[in-house]
Structures are given as structure tokens and as C-alpha cells.
Amino acid sequence: MQKLNRWTFEAQIMQNDWCTPATAVVYSYMLSRFTWFKTNKLEYFDSQEQIAAATAISASTVKRSIQILCENKYLDSIAVKHGRFLNNKYVVIDVHGTYSNLPRLKVVQ
């Protein structure tokens, strides 16, 4: 069975001059969540505060990391209106092919 080595993946993104450790963690978390939502045919709408809480990174650093990831084409943030509120829908690009070669999991009943 093929294992996902996230540390190797984070080392790949860290080779970019613009990437900080916090940005790598935010990207890794968002890519994992986005992949789960996409696999389940859902859209990915985590708030920046939820991402901050899950990664133990400040909300301001998460916001800055998301901006950096968008500028460098690792992430698309799309504003979507829900009633009176505006939310961000995220499309995370698997630039390094982290999830593209993983085998499908079989559900055992």
C-alpha cells in the first residue's frame, strides 16, 4: 500500500522563496480538506477561523497564507453569496500531485 508522506510534500512547497512554514501547513491542511470534500462531491467552505483553529496558526497568518497561495496559483478563492452573507469557496490545486496517485480505499462492511 502506498503511503502519503506529507513531510516530503511540505518540503516541496518550502522550496519556493515565497513560502513560510505556516503557509506550507495551511496549504497541506486545505489540500487535505478540499480533497475530502471533492471526493464526497461537496464544495469546500472552511472559514479562515476554522483553518486557524485546526492548524494552531493565527487567523491573520492564515489570511496572509491564503493570499500568498492565491498569488502563486496554489489556491483559488471564489466569493459566493449565501443569502445576505458572502463566503469564500476554495479550490485547492494539487500542484505536487500529493493525492493524484493514491489508491482508492475499499469500504469493508
MARGU-697981 format. One record per residue (C-alpha): residue number from 1; chain; x, y, z. Coordinates in nm, 4 decimals. Last residue first. Example, Ala and Ser with C-alpha at 12.3 -4.5 7.8 and 13.67 -1.06 7.14 Angstrom:
NODE, marvo, kolza, X, Y, Z
NODE, 2, A, 1.3670, -0.1060, 0.7140;
NODE, 1, A, 1.2300, -0.4500, 0.7800;
END
This chain:
NODE, marvo, kolza, X, Y, Z
NODE, 109, A, -1.8859, -0.3856, 0.5546;
NODE, 108, A, -1.5375, -0.3130, 0.4223;
NODE, 107, A, -1.5063, 0.0139, 0.2332;
NODE, 106, A, -1.2265, -0.0010, -0.0224;
NODE, 105, A, -0.9825, 0.2887, -0.0367;
NODE, 104, A, -0.8856, 0.4173, -0.3787;
NODE, 103, A, -0.5103, 0.4099, -0.4465;
NODE, 102, A, -0.3136, 0.7321, -0.4115;
NODE, 101, A, -0.1520, 0.8709, -0.7254;
NODE, 100, A, -0.3316, 1.2074, -0.7512;
NODE, 99, A, -0.3257, 1.2923, -0.3823;
NODE, 98, A, 0.0092, 1.4677, -0.3463;
NODE, 97, A, 0.0411, 1.5561, -0.7144;
NODE, 96, A, 0.2777, 1.8483, -0.6436;
NODE, 95, A, 0.0455, 2.1271, -0.7621;
NODE, 94, A, -0.2693, 1.9768, -0.6088;
NODE, 93, A, -0.4690, 2.2957, -0.6750;
NODE, 92, A, -0.7030, 2.3968, -0.3947;
NODE, 91, A, -1.0407, 2.5379, -0.4953;
NODE, 90, A, -1.1817, 2.7357, -0.2052;
NODE, 89, A, -1.5300, 2.8771, -0.1669;
NODE, 88, A, -1.5256, 3.2036, 0.0239;
NODE, 87, A, -1.8444, 3.3234, 0.1891;
NODE, 86, A, -2.0512, 3.6414, 0.1390;
NODE, 85, A, -2.3570, 3.6744, 0.3596;
NODE, 84, A, -2.7003, 3.8204, 0.2936;
NODE, 83, A, -2.8359, 3.4982, 0.1455;
NODE, 82, A, -2.5346, 3.2857, 0.0592;
NODE, 81, A, -2.3142, 3.4866, -0.1789;
NODE, 80, A, -2.0061, 3.3097, -0.3113;
NODE, 79, A, -1.6600, 3.4676, -0.3273;
NODE, 78, A, -1.4150, 3.2363, -0.5041;
NODE, 77, A, -1.0698, 3.1711, -0.3605;
NODE, 76, A, -0.8373, 2.9854, -0.5943;
NODE, 75, A, -0.5309, 2.8136, -0.4489;
NODE, 74, A, -0.1811, 2.7086, -0.5486;
NODE, 73, A, -0.1640, 2.9758, -0.8204;
NODE, 72, A, 0.1165, 3.1826, -0.6598;
NODE, 71, A, -0.0998, 3.4856, -0.5809;
NODE, 70, A, -0.3724, 3.2580, -0.4405;
NODE, 69, A, -0.1233, 3.0802, -0.2107;
NODE, 68, A, 0.0110, 3.4148, -0.0873;
NODE, 67, A, -0.3405, 3.5440, -0.0139;
NODE, 66, A, -0.4271, 3.2198, 0.1673;
NODE, 65, A, -0.1081, 3.2496, 0.3735;
NODE, 64, A, -0.1931, 3.6093, 0.4735;
NODE, 63, A, -0.5409, 3.5038, 0.5879;
NODE, 62, A, -0.3968, 3.2060, 0.7769;
NODE, 61, A, -0.1399, 3.4363, 0.9400;
NODE, 60, A, -0.4179, 3.6760, 1.0475;
NODE, 59, A, -0.6248, 3.3849, 1.1826;
NODE, 58, A, -0.3341, 3.2707, 1.3989;
NODE, 57, A, -0.1973, 2.9206, 1.3419;
NODE, 56, A, -0.2995, 2.6240, 1.5582;
NODE, 55, A, -0.3775, 2.4270, 1.2377;
NODE, 54, A, -0.7393, 2.3345, 1.3131;
NODE, 53, A, -0.8167, 2.6618, 1.4912;
NODE, 52, A, -0.6672, 2.8739, 1.2142;
NODE, 51, A, -0.8496, 2.6747, 0.9440;
NODE, 50, A, -1.1770, 2.7218, 1.1292;
NODE, 49, A, -1.1061, 3.0966, 1.1673;
NODE, 48, A, -1.0261, 3.1240, 0.7957;
NODE, 47, A, -1.3657, 2.9734, 0.7227;
NODE, 46, A, -1.3931, 2.6280, 0.5695;
NODE, 45, A, -1.6103, 2.6337, 0.2511;
NODE, 44, A, -1.5068, 2.3376, 0.0318;
NODE, 43, A, -1.7778, 2.2260, -0.2102;
NODE, 42, A, -1.9160, 1.8737, -0.1913;
NODE, 41, A, -1.8983, 1.5707, -0.4225;
NODE, 40, A, -1.7667, 1.3390, -0.1485;
NODE, 39, A, -1.4277, 1.3077, -0.3186;
NODE, 38, A, -1.4293, 1.6873, -0.3638;
NODE, 37, A, -1.4905, 1.7442, 0.0084;
NODE, 36, A, -1.2110, 1.5034, 0.1068;
NODE, 35, A, -0.9703, 1.6525, -0.1472;
NODE, 34, A, -1.0510, 2.0053, -0.0288;
NODE, 33, A, -0.9834, 1.9043, 0.3327;
NODE, 32, A, -0.6431, 1.7532, 0.2507;
NODE, 31, A, -0.5483, 2.0424, 0.0249;
NODE, 30, A, -0.6562, 2.2924, 0.2911;
NODE, 29, A, -0.4461, 2.1257, 0.5606;
NODE, 28, A, -0.1361, 2.0994, 0.3412;
NODE, 27, A, -0.1790, 2.4564, 0.2191;
NODE, 26, A, -0.2150, 2.5917, 0.5740;
NODE, 25, A, 0.0890, 2.3902, 0.6878;
NODE, 24, A, 0.3010, 2.5118, 0.3950;
NODE, 23, A, 0.1915, 2.8728, 0.4554;
NODE, 22, A, 0.2883, 2.8421, 0.8229;
NODE, 21, A, 0.6321, 2.7061, 0.7283;
NODE, 20, A, 0.6832, 3.0079, 0.5004;
NODE, 19, A, 0.6615, 3.0005, 0.1210;
NODE, 18, A, 0.7598, 3.2940, -0.1013;
NODE, 17, A, 1.1062, 3.1596, -0.1828;
NODE, 16, A, 0.9575, 2.8322, -0.3092;
NODE, 15, A, 1.1444, 2.5208, -0.1920;
NODE, 14, A, 0.9003, 2.5049, 0.1002;
NODE, 13, A, 0.6339, 2.3636, -0.1353;
NODE, 12, A, 0.8469, 2.0548, -0.1978;
NODE, 11, A, 0.9448, 2.0122, 0.1698;
NODE, 10, A, 0.5739, 2.0190, 0.2538;
NODE, 9, A, 0.5189, 1.7287, 0.0135;
NODE, 8, A, 0.8068, 1.5307, 0.1627;
NODE, 7, A, 0.6623, 1.5950, 0.5073;
NODE, 6, A, 0.3188, 1.4866, 0.3848;
NODE, 5, A, 0.4340, 1.1333, 0.3087;
NODE, 4, A, 0.1257, 0.9581, 0.1771;
NODE, 3, A, 0.1802, 0.5841, 0.1938;
NODE, 2, A, 0.1342, 0.3419, -0.0959;
NODE, 1, A, 0.0000, 0.0000, 0.0000;
END
